[in-house]
Amino acid sequence: MKGSLSQLMFLDQVMNFLKAKEKVSLIQNALNKHEINESLRAKMVDWMIEVITKFELSIKTFFLSVKIMDKYLQLSCTQHMNNDILLIGITCMFIATKLEDVVSCRLKTFVRAIGHGKIKAQDIINMEKIILITLGFEIDMPVCVDFLTLICGIYGVPDYIRKATENLLIIFQLFSNLQNHPSLETGCALYLASKFLNFELNQEIILFLSSSTDFSNRVHFMKEQLYLHNEGIKKYKNAFLYTNFELVTSNSCLYFKYLSDEEIIINAQ
């Protein structure tokens, strides 16, 4: 499906606005200054998906929570340890849900139902202040689903391709070395999901996605990393938000397997 001229002009204007904002929010080497294990960060990201799903928060709340957490760790002058990640992660979700969800989770929900009493309300309030000041109150940062929603809406990308792309983007969040500009992450994920599921993307979309000079190299890198981390990804039980998709390696190849509802039932038995 081709977008109309007015839609394409709108897409171009919004994309330019979002790309301008994402340049100042690029995250790289978020853990370099801290004594936080990469695997512990991945567990926190995986747990964030569980929380977002259980409490019916928006998927953007998940992506923004990860973004705020990593940006804070990148900018923080305080060296954080492994035992700090729970408070930081919970606080980032608390900030994100207030910004994104029509009905946000209350503080007492984070303390009792999400934190199970391990984190005090005052600790979350204090950490919220620290994070906001560290980020200069710049928390409304573009995330992957902003770009994905725009592209899929204007070009009429099928829902199963959108979900597969979203699932790849969730997996990307598990590993800090896969973090890049959200627009580039989204382009790579959409391109890979389409290839994995043998869906032919509209030529206009391909031209739009590949406008970055680093696009082809980044796609190759992302695919290579997915292949290398495939077995490790499986231990993160919440990484596959949509159960219709399974990441499979076969004969040195990597692809997404689409499971019908009947196959899901059989696998669960």
N, C-alpha and C positions, 0 to 999 in steps of 0.2 A: 504494500500500500504506500503510495506517495503522499507526502504532506502537501497541502495547498501552499501557495506562495505566501499568504499571510501567516500561516502556521510556521513555515520555515523561517520567516523573518522574525517571528516571535521567539522561536527556538534559538536562533542566532543571538538575539539580544539578551535573552535570559542566560544562555550559556556563557556569553562574554562577561556578564555580570558575576556569575558564579565562579568562573575561572579567575577573574581578578581577585575575588575574595579568597580563593583557595591558595593563591600564591603566598599569602602571608600566613597561612595555617599549615604549611607543609611540615610533616613530622618525619624526622629521620633520627635513628639511633636513640630512641626514647629511653632505653635502659642503660646507656653507657655510663652515666654518673652514679648509678645505683647498684646496691647489692640485692637485686631482685632477679630471680631465675627466669629465663625465657619461658620455661615450661609452666611456672607458676602464673605468669602473665597470661599464657594461653588458657590455663584452667579458669582464670578469672573471666576472660572473654567468653568462654564456653558457658560458665555459670550465668553470665549476664543474659545470654540467650534464654536460659531456663527461666530466669526471673521475668524477662519481658513476656515470654509465652504464658507463664502461669498467671501473671497479673494482667494479661491482655493489654499490654502497652504497645505502642506503635513500633514498627520495625525501625523507623528513623530514630527513636529513642535509644535503641541498641547501638546503632552506628555512631550517634552523637556521644553516647556514654564512653565508647572506646576512644573516640577522637579527643574528648576532653581529658580522659585519663592519660593518654599518650602525650598530649600537648603539655599537660601539667608536668609530667615526669621529665619531659625534654627541657622545660624552662626552670624547673625548681632548683633552687640553690641548696636545698636540704637533701642530703643523701639518705634515701629511703631503703629500708630493709624488707625482707620477705614478709615479715609480720605486719607491715604497713599496708599491704596491697588490698586487704579486705576493707579497711576503712576508706581508702582512696576509691576503690571500685564502687562501693555502696554510695558514697557521696557523689560520684560522677553520675550515677543513675538517678539520684535524687535531684541533681541539677537539671539533667536532660529531660526528665519526665515533666518537670514544671514548665519547661520551655516548649515541649512538643505535644503533650497529651491533653486532650480536652478535659478528661478526668484524670488528674495526676495522682500518683501514690502519695499518701500523707506521710509525714515524718514518723509517726508511730507505727505505720505499716513497715517501714524500713527497719525500725528498731526491733519490733516483735516478730513479724511474719517473715521478713527477708533476712535480717541479721540474727534472728533467734536469740536476742538478748545479749549477743557477744559484743555489740557496739552500743554505746550510750548515745542518746539523742544529742546531748551537748557536744559530744565528740564529732558528730556529723555536722552540726552547726559550725563548729570551730574550723573543721576541715573545709567546709564550703567557703568560708571567708578566705581561707588561705589560697584555695584553688582560684577563686574569682579574682583576687588581687594579683596572683601570679600571672594569670592570663589577661590582666588588664580589663576584665569583664567582657572580653571578646569571646563569647561562647557560642554565638550563632554562626557556626562554621559550616561551610558546604560539606555534605557527606555523599557517599556513593549513590544512595537511593534518590537523592535530588536529581542527579543526572539521568539515572535509569528511568525514573517516572516520566521525565520530560520526553526522552527518546522513544520509549515504548508507547506513550500516549499519542504522540504526533504521527509516528510511523506505523502504528497498529501492530506492534510486535505481539505474537501470540502469548497467551498467559503462561503456557508451560515453558517457553523460552525465557520469559521474564523471571519466573520462579527459579529456573535453573541458574540464571545469571545472579539472582539474589543470593542463592545458596553458595555459589562460588565466591561472591563478595564476602559472605560471612566467614568462609574458610580462610580467605585472604587476611581477615582481621586477627586470626589466631597467631600469625607470625609477624613479628615487628619488622623483619627484613623485607616483607612484601608491601609495606606501607609506601604509598606514593601519592601524587595528586589524585583525589577522588575521581576526577574526570577520566584520567588515564586508567585507573583501576577498573572503572566501569566499562570503558571501551574494551579492555582486554578480556574482562569477564564475559561480556556480551558476545564478543567474537569467538571465544573458546567454547562457550555454552552452545552456540549455534553450530560450530564445527563438530562438537561431541555428539550432538543430537541430529546431525545431518539436515539442518535447516538452512536454507539459502537466504541470507540476509539481503534486504533491498540494497542495490548498488549505492543509492544515496546515503544509506546509513554507513556503509563501509568507507565511503569517501569522507564522510563526516567524522567517523571514529579515527581514521588513519591520518587526520590532519596533523597530529603530533609527530615530530621527526623521530621520536623515540618509540613509536608505537610497535613496529614489527619486532624490535629487539626486546621490548617489554613483554610482548605476547609470548615470545620464545622463552624468556626467563620465567614467567609465571607458569607456563606449562611444565617446564623443567622442574621447578620447585614443587608443583603439585605431584609430579611423578615421584620425586625424592621423598616427599613427606606423606605419601598416600597411606602407608601403614600406620604412621603416627597419627594421622587425622582421625582414623577410625576410633581411637580411644576417647575422643571428645564427643560424647554421646549426643550433645545438643547441636553439633555443627551442621547436621543435615536437618534443617528446619522443616523442609518438605520431604516427606518419606517416599515420594514417588521417584526420587533420584538417588543413584548410587554411583560413587566414583570408583572406576574399575581399571586395573592395569592388566594387560594381556599382550604377550609377545613384544615387550618393550614399548607398548603403546598405552596411552591413557585416554579414557573416554568416559562420558556420563552414560549410565544405563538408566533408561526410563522404565519404571515399574508401574504396571497397571494396578488398579485397586485390588484385583483378584490375586495378583502376585504378592502384594503386601500382606494380605490376609494369610496366604500360604506360608510365607516366610516367618510370620509371627507365631504360627502354630508349632 
